[in-house]
C-alpha cells in the first residue's frame, strides 16, 4: 500500500508491505520509517 503522510506542510511517501494493514501496524511503520527523519523519537 502506498500512502502520503503530511506534517507541517510537507508530504512524504510511505510504503506499507501489507494490502490491508491495521491501524496499529500503520502507526508502528510510520514511527519506524519517518519520525526519526523528522527529528521525533
N, C-alpha and C positions, 0 to 999 in steps of 0.2 A: 504494500500500500504506500502510495506517495502522498505526502502531506506538505503543507506550507505552514510554518509557525511564525507568527508575527509578535514582536516585542519591541516596544519603544520605536515605532515607525520603521522597523527593519524586518525583513522577511527572509527566512532560511528554509531550505528544503529539508525534509525529514523522510527517510525511507524506513518503513517497518516491514520486516520479512513476512509477517502473517497477513492473510487477506482480511480477517475479521478479528483484530486484537481487542482485548478487553481494555477498559479504561485504566486499570492498574498497570497493564503491560505498556500502554502508550505513555503513561506517566513515568515509568521507570526507564523506558527507552529515551524519552526526552531528557530526563535527568542525566543519563549516561552520555548522551551524544552532544547535546547543545549547551547545557547550563555551564559547563566548565569553560567553553569558548566565550560565553557571555560574561564570565567573571563571577558567576554564582557558584555556590557549593551545594 
